[in-house]
C-alpha cells in the first residue's frame, strides 16, 4: 500500500511512496541475509543503496552494490537480491508498477 510499511519477505519490508504519472519510488529495508526473490517486470528500474551492502543477481550476473552506489535494471531482466548486512534501497520505476499500487 502506498505510504505504509509492509513486510514482503522474511526480513524485507517496503514503503511505496505516492507515485507521479509515469514514475514511482519505493524504499526497501533488509535485515542481514534477507532475500528479495528473483522476479522480472517490464518496467525499467534504478536502485540506489542508501545503507549497507547487497548482492544482486542481474540476468545471471552477480553485482555487488553498497552505500552510495546505484544499479540500473532493464525491463524484463530477471533479478533478485541478498542483503550482506542491514541495508536500505531506494527503487525507482518507470512506467508505474500497477502491480504494486
Secondary structure, DSSP 8 states (H G I E B T S, - for coil): -BTS-EEEETTEEEEE----SS-EEEEEEE-TT-EEEEE--SSEEEEEEEESEEEEEETTEEEEEETT-EEEE-TT--EEEEESSSEEEEEEEES--TTT-
